[in-house]
Amino acid sequence: MIEAANRSRRPEYRVAAELAEARARLKSPSEDARWFATLMLLAVGWLEPVSDDDMFELYALTLVVDVIAQELGFGEPEEYGLVSSSRGHVAAFRNSAGKLRVIFDQSPSGKLRAKDRYRNIVAGHHGVTGNARRPDISIIYEGPQVQRFVVVEAKRTANERYISDSIYKLFGYLYDFAALWTDDHPNPRSILLVPDGVSRASDHTFVEAAIVSGSDRAGLAAALRSAIL
């Protein structure tokens, strides 16, 4: 994957390959190599807090994939995919019960061969065009007797009004993709990931939407576990 990124025409992939190699050096048995890699990352600002929306979405994607691998017990992905225009999933896992795919900034309808309600409404009118909104992250888990689907939206905000608006966006996804859920599907069906400042009340059970801070790894693991397993 690193070799493919190094050969890519897109400069951001070459930068990502350099960072991946730097991350590998952080695990080097040589203490000098680890400290050198750490200092280099600090020098270019890559160990500073996330500072823009795109980077927070990338952070959210990385965090979701890592939590699925570690806390949910799926282990390392069996497949990775680069974020390209013709991409499918960016990570695929497999356990004894089935296969889980993580999709980034793509409509889940085509992956599950189901129609969203938005396109049905647009198709029924003249003078209306447009494509359905795409969730930041879609998680699809399929087994012989089960199908699970989870929407994850990443919003870099601490503004209460914007968080409130983002909850309504989740409601829109829940309605638009309603056909992708079955009656026995567990909650939550969607997750709003924000940088910090939000936590779930201890006596509150998950409902169809959960809000999780990016710094709350355990909270994200609990929400994903409730939705998938």
C-alpha positions in Angstrom: 0.0 0.0 0.0 2.9 2.4 0.8 4.6 1.6 -2.5 1.3 2.3 -4.4 1.0 5.6 -2.5 4.6 6.5 -3.3 3.9 5.9 -7.0 0.7 7.9 -7.0 0.4 11.1 -9.1 -1.5 12.7 -6.2 1.0 14.5 -3.9 -1.2 13.9 -0.8 -0.7 10.1 -1.1 3.1 10.5 -1.3 2.9 12.6 1.8 0.7 10.0 3.5 3.3 7.3 2.5 6.1 9.3 4.2 4.0 9.7 7.3 3.2 5.9 7.3 6.9 5.2 7.1 7.5 7.7 9.9 4.9 5.9 12.0 6.7 2.6 11.4 9.9 4.2 12.7 8.0 5.1 15.9 7.9 1.3 16.6 11.5 0.8 15.8 13.5 -1.2 18.4 16.1 1.6 18.3 15.3 4.3 20.9 17.2 6.9 18.9 15.2 6.1 15.8 11.9 6.4 17.7 12.8 9.8 19.2 14.1 11.1 15.8 10.8 10.1 14.2 8.8 11.8 17.0 10.8 15.0 16.8 10.3 15.1 13.0 6.5 14.8 13.3 6.5 17.5 16.0 8.5 19.7 13.7 6.0 19.6 10.9 3.0 19.9 13.2 1.6 16.4 12.7 1.3 15.7 16.4 -0.7 18.9 17.0 -4.5 18.7 17.5 -6.6 18.4 14.3 -7.1 21.9 12.9 -9.5 21.6 9.9 -12.6 19.7 8.8 -10.9 17.4 6.3 -8.2 16.2 8.7 -10.9 15.6 11.4 -12.8 13.3 8.9 -9.5 11.5 8.2 -8.9 11.2 11.9 -12.4 9.8 12.4 -11.9 7.3 9.7 -8.6 6.1 11.2 -10.2 5.9 14.7 -13.2 3.9 13.5 -11.0 1.4 11.7 -8.7 1.0 14.7 -11.5 0.6 17.2 -13.1 -2.1 15.0 -9.8 -3.9 14.8 -8.9 -3.5 18.5 -11.9 -3.0 20.8 -14.4 -4.9 18.7 -11.9 -7.8 18.2 -11.9 -8.0 14.4 -8.1 -7.9 14.2 -6.2 -6.2 11.4 -8.1 -5.6 8.1 -7.7 -8.3 5.5 -8.0 -5.6 2.8 -7.1 -1.9 2.5 -8.2 0.4 -0.3 -6.9 3.9 -1.2 -9.4 6.8 -1.1 -9.8 7.2 -4.9 -12.7 8.2 -7.2 -13.5 4.6 -8.1 -13.0 3.3 -4.6 -15.1 0.6 -2.9 -14.3 0.1 0.8 -11.2 1.6 2.4 -11.0 -1.4 4.9 -12.5 -4.8 5.1 -12.5 -7.2 8.0 -13.6 -10.8 8.4 -14.5 -12.9 11.5 -16.2 -16.2 12.0 -19.7 -14.7 11.4 -19.1 -12.6 8.4 -17.4 -9.7 6.6 -17.4 -6.0 7.7 -16.6 -3.2 5.2 -15.8 0.5 6.0 -16.8 2.9 3.3 -15.6 6.6 3.2 -17.6 9.4 1.6 -19.6 7.1 -0.7 -23.3 6.3 -0.9 -24.0 2.9 0.8 -27.0 2.2 -1.5 -25.0 0.8 -4.3 -22.9 -1.3 -2.0 -26.0 -2.9 -0.6 -28.1 -2.8 -3.9 -30.8 -0.8 -2.3 -32.5 2.4 -3.3 -32.5 5.5 -1.2 -35.7 7.6 -0.8 -34.0 10.8 -2.0 -33.5 9.5 -5.6 -37.0 8.2 -5.7 -38.4 11.7 -5.0 -36.0 13.4 -7.4 -36.9 10.9 -10.2 -40.6 11.7 -9.8 -40.2 15.4 -10.7 -39.1 17.5 -13.6 -36.8 20.4 -12.9 -35.1 18.8 -9.8 -31.6 17.3 -10.0 -28.9 16.3 -7.6 -27.3 13.4 -5.8 -28.2 12.1 -2.4 -26.0 13.1 0.5 -23.1 10.7 1.3 -22.3 9.9 4.9 -18.7 10.5 5.9 -18.3 6.9 7.0 -20.6 3.9 6.4 -20.0 0.5 8.1 -21.6 -2.6 6.6 -21.5 -5.9 8.3 -22.9 -9.0 6.5 -23.1 -12.6 7.6 -25.2 -15.6 6.7 -28.1 -14.6 9.0 -27.4 -10.9 9.7 -26.9 -7.5 8.1 -25.8 -4.5 10.1 -25.4 -0.9 8.7 -24.1 2.1 10.6 -23.7 5.7 9.5 -20.9 7.8 11.1 -20.7 11.6 10.6 -17.6 13.5 11.7 -18.2 17.2 12.5 -15.3 19.3 13.8 -17.3 21.6 16.0 -18.1 22.4 19.7 -21.0 24.8 18.7 -24.2 23.5 20.3 -26.3 24.8 17.4 -24.2 23.1 14.8 -24.3 19.9 16.8 -28.1 20.1 16.9 -28.2 20.7 13.2 -26.0 17.7 12.7 -28.4 15.5 14.7 -31.1 16.4 12.2 -28.7 15.4 9.4 -28.5 12.0 11.0 -32.3 11.8 11.1 -32.2 12.5 7.4 -29.9 9.6 6.8 -32.0 7.3 9.0 -35.1 8.2 6.9 -33.3 8.1 3.5 -31.7 4.7 4.0 -34.5 3.2 6.1 -34.7 0.2 3.7 -31.1 -0.8 4.7 -32.2 -1.6 8.3 -34.3 -4.6 9.5 -36.7 -4.6 12.4 -34.3 -6.5 14.6 -31.4 -4.1 14.0 -29.8 -3.0 17.2 -29.3 0.6 18.2 -27.6 3.0 17.5 -27.9 3.1 13.8 -25.9 6.3 13.4 -23.1 8.0 15.3 -22.1 11.7 15.3 -18.4 12.1 16.1 -17.3 15.5 17.4 -13.8 16.5 18.7 -14.6 16.8 22.4 -17.0 17.9 25.1 -19.8 15.4 24.8 -20.4 12.3 26.8 -23.4 9.9 27.3 -25.3 10.0 30.5 -24.6 6.7 32.4 -28.3 5.9 32.8 -29.2 6.6 29.1 -29.4 3.6 26.8 -28.4 4.0 23.1 -31.2 5.1 20.7 -31.0 5.4 17.0 -28.4 8.1 17.1 -25.4 8.5 19.4 -23.0 11.4 19.9 -19.4 10.6 20.8 -16.3 12.7 21.4 -13.3 11.8 19.3 -11.3 11.7 22.5 -13.7 9.1 24.0 -12.4 5.9 22.4 -14.3 3.7 24.9 -17.5 5.6 24.1 -17.0 5.0 20.4 -16.3 1.4 21.0 -19.5 1.0 23.1 -21.6 2.7 20.4 -20.1 0.6 17.6 -20.4 -2.6 19.6 -24.1 -1.9 20.3 -24.7 -1.2 16.6 -22.8 -4.1 15.1 -22.5 -7.0 17.4 
